[in-house]
Structures are given as C-alpha cells and as structure tokens.
Amino acid sequence: MSAVVKPTDTVDLSGLKRKQQAAWSSGDYSVVGTTLQIVGESLCEALDLHSNERVLDVAAGNGNVSLAAARRWCSVIATDYVPSLLERARERAAAERLDIEFREADAEALPFEDECFDVVVSTFGVIFAPDHERAAAEMLRVCKRGGKIGLANWTPESFIGQLFKTIGKYLPPPPGAKSPALWGVRARITELFQPHAAAVEAAQRHFVFRYRSPQHWIEVFGGFYGPVLKAFAALDIPAQAALQQDLLALIAKCNRATDGTMIVPSEYLEIVITRR
C-alpha cells in the first residue's frame, strides 16, 4: 500500500517533534495516563478484538490499550518515542503478568513491514504527531487489508481541546502547525483515512476527569502532563498566575461537581476504521 503523504512546507516538523518529545519526556505522564485506562478497554471492545490477532499500539504512552489488548490474549507490540513511558508500561505489564513486546519507535516512521498487523491502535497518542498525514499513512501501511485501526481522539470542543486552546494563548504553536484536536473532527478523519478504508465508524464518548479539587488537577497536570508542565516552565511568574486563573475558569465552566471536588467530562471520538 502506498498512501499519499502531503508535503508540509510552512513549519519545521522535525524541530516541532523534538520539542514535543522533550515535553513528553518531562514529568511523568504515566501519573495521568493510568487514569485513562477505561478508554483503552472501551476501544478494544469497539474493535471486537479476537485472541489470535496481532496488535500494534502506536504512541502507546504507558500502555493503556496495550494492556487492554493483552488481557484479551492478543499478541501485542507497544511503541512510543519516549523510552521512560515505555518503561512505565513495561512495569505495569510485568505486575499483571501480561506478555507485551515494547519497542521505541516514531509514529511517523514505524519500523515494521507493510500489512503485518491485524489491528493498529492509539489512544490520545498519535494525535500529537506533527505530520498528521504521514502518521495516518504509516498506520494504514502496517495494517492488513481487512484489518482495523482503532483511535481515541480528543475533540476540539472537549475539555482537553479547550485546554490546548488555553495554552496556545500563552505559547502560540509555530505557524502552520496543526492542532492535535483536529484528529477529533470526523471530517479530518475521513480526509486522512477514507481513501484506504472500507468503513469509518466514529462514536462520541466521554472520559470523566475526577480529581480532589480543581487545584489538585492543576498540580497533577502541571507536574506530570508534558504540555501543561512545559507551558508553566516557559512563562514568567505573572504569566503563570494568569494561566492558572484561566485553567481554573475553564474547569469551573465544565465542572459538574458541587462539593469542591472536580468531575469534568471530556468528549472524544472513538473511531474504528476497516482497512480496504
């Protein structure tokens, strides 16, 4: 399969990728990632995984979908370009006695042969690849004909989509850079995958962030979630205070808890693509 990859001339994608890799290597995303486990379980059910299938997890982070697929007796390879995150995933797999292979890899240049996986998955991971077209093309390339690609992607209107916009007010992305939240737009998924898909199904889902308080969420995300951690680190004290106030206002707008805790739903698209 030879997917079309559109050139991107307006932004230094390699430089952007280096910055992103540094961001995700900072802190410890696994502290946040482990709370998202239910999304991986839901995606595996949406894919209707069979125990004899070979599964590739792209931008696996600390392994939520990898663990879910391995629990269903699939043969799983988890990949990420941040070695420390793969180490957290490896620890989790060892604790649960799950057989998973871990490999350091770039989502835009997967080190696998064409059409060698029955299922290719990513939850809130591949969306951060700077070159959307190349990342989508790579997922299609390594997926067998008749196989499936499963994605969980934040929408632009979601709590996390609005978080990206809030950070962008203080640290604008490079001109020409594409928002990760575009992966949560149905039309964009169609554009990326439809030419090589027999079917594209997308369902709206919600993950609910549950924290002790809005301030607790800021402490956790500010300490462990790469984009937020790096945003605070790059700003001076007054700008940090302003960003924190904007984040608290965003939480207040979305928070359905009335007891001082934080219960904030964040919409995402659960996508199942059947490879043609």
N, C-alpha and C positions, 0 to 999 in steps of 0.2 A: 504494500500500500504506500502510495506516495501522496501525502496530504499537502495542500498548498500552504505555504508559510509566507505571510505578507511581510515585507521589509518594514522596519520602523527606523526612520532616519532622524526624528526630532528629539530623541532622548538617548543618553548613554546607558543602554540597558546593562552592560557589564558593570559599570560603576554603581548603578542602582542596585544590582544584585549583590554586590559586595557590601553595600550599606545595609541591605536587608538581612544578609547573612550575619553581619555583626550584631544587628538588633536582636535577632532571634537567638543568637549565642549568648547574649547578655541576660542577666537574671536567671530564671529557671522557669520556662514556660510550662513545664510539666505540672507545676503547682496549680495553674489554671486549667491546663489540658485535661487533667484527670477528672475534673468536674464535668466534662463534656461527654463522658463515656456513653451515656444513653443515646447520643446521636449516632455513634458507631453501631450500636446494637440495632437501632431502628433502620439504618441504611442497609445492614446485612439482611434484615428481614424483607425490606423493599426489593432487594436484589434476588431474594429467594435462593440463597446460596445452597449448593449441593456439596456434600462432603468430599467428593472427588475432584473438586475444582482447584485450579492454581490461581492464586490471588496476589496481585501486586498493590501495595499501599504506597501511593506517591505523596511526598511531603508528609510523611506519617507522624511527625512530631513525636510525642511519647506513646504512640501506638494504639490509639483507641479502636480504630477499625481493624487493625492487625489482630489485636486481642480478640475482638468480637468474631472475626472470621476463623481464627484458630480454635475458638470454643466450639465452632461448628465443624471441626475436623477438616478444614481446608488446608492446602499446602500454601503457606503464606511467606511472602518476602516483603519486608518493610524497608522503605528507603527514605532518606532525608539528607539535606546538605549540612545539617548541624549535628556533628558527632555526639555532643553531650545529650541531645534529645534522644538519639537512638540508644544511648546508654541507659537512660531512664526507662525506655520501652523494654530494653533487654532485662532490666531488673524486674519489671512487672511480669514479663513472660516467665522468668525463672521462678518467681514467687508462686505463680499459678501453674507451673509445670506445663507450659504451653510451648509447642515446638514451632518457632518462628525464626526465619533467617533475616539477618539485618545487614544492609549494605548502604554505605554512604553514596549518594547519587544526587545529581541535579535533575529537577523535574523537566528541564528543557533539553536534556541530553541523557536519556535513560540508557543505561549500559546493558540492554537486552536485545535479543533478536526480534525481528518482526513476528507479530501474531503468535506470541508464546505464552500468553496468559488468557485464562477463561474470563477473568474478571479483573478490572482495574478500578481502584477506589481512591478517594481523597476526601477528607472532611476538614474544611476550613484551612487547607494547606496549599494546594496547587493555585488557589486564588491569588497568592502573593507572588507568583512567578511574574517577573517584569514583562516578559514577552508572552502574552496570552495565546496568540496563535501557535507559537512553537510548542508551548506546553500542551495545548489541546492536541496538536498533531502528534506529539510523542505518545500521549495516552492512547490515541487511536491506532498508532503504528504497532504498539506492542500487544494490543488486544486482538484476539482471534476473531475471524468472521463468525458472526452469530453470537459472539461473547457480549459481555455487558460492561459498561462504565458507570460507576455509581459515585455521585458527588453530593456533598452537603455544603452549601454556599450561602453566606450572609447576604441578605438583600440590601439595597441602598436605603430603604425606609426603616430597616431594623435598628434596634438599639446599637448594635455594633457598627452598622453602616453609618449611623449618626455620630458614633464615636470617631470614626475615620474622618468625617467632615469637620468635627470639632478640632481634632488635632491639626488638620490641614489649615485651619485659620491661623495657627501659630507657626507651623512649619509647612508651608506650601510644597507639594510634590514638584519635582522637576517638570518643566514644560514638556508636554507630550506623554507623560507617564499616565497609565491607565489605572483607575481605581480597582482594588480587589473586589469591591462590591458589585462591579459590572457582571461578575460571574453569577450573581444572584438575580439577573434580569433574564427572563425567558427568551426574549428576542436575541440577546447576546449568546446564549447557549445554543440556540438554533443556528445562529451565524457560524459559531465555532465548530459545531458537530454535525449538523443536518446533512451536509454533502456526503458524509460517510456513514450515515445512520439509517437503519431500517425503521427505528422508532425512537422518539424522545419523549419521555414522560417526566413531568415536574409537578410536585405537590408542595403546597405551603405548609411548613411546620414551624413550631416554636420551641426554642430552648429557653428555659427559665433560669436566669441568674439568681441564686439565693445566697445572700450574704448577711452577716450580722447587722450591718448598717451600711448606708451609702459611703461613709468614711472608711469602713472596713474594705469595701470594694476598691476604693481608690488606693488604699495601702497595698492590697494584693496586686492589682493591675499595675500600679506604679512601681512595684518592686520586682515583678516577675513577668509581665506581659511586654515583650520587646518594644512594640511601637509606643506604648504609653511610657515605659521606663525611659526610652531614648528621648522622647519629647520633653519630659521633665528635666532630663540631664542637659539638654541643649539650650534651655531657657534660663534667663536670669531670674532672680527672686521675685520681682513684681509680676513677670510673665507667668511664672509657675503658679503664683497665687491666683492670677486671672484664669489660667487653665483649670485649676482645681474648682473654682467657682462655676465655670461653665460646665464642667463634668457633673458637679452636684446638681446644677439646674437641669441637666439632661436626665439624670437619674430621677429627680423629683417629678419630671414630666411623665416618666414611664413607670414609676414605682406604684405597684398596686397594694403594697403593704401599708398598714396604718399603725403599726406598733413599734416603729423605729427601726425595724429590720428592712432589708431590701429584697423585693421579689419583682424582678423585671423580665418580662418575656422579650425574646429577640427572635424575629422572624428569619427563617432561612428556607431556601429551596432544597428539597430532597429530589435528586434527579437520577433517573435511570435511563441510560442510552443503550440501545441494542445496536451493535456494530453490524454494518452491512457487508 
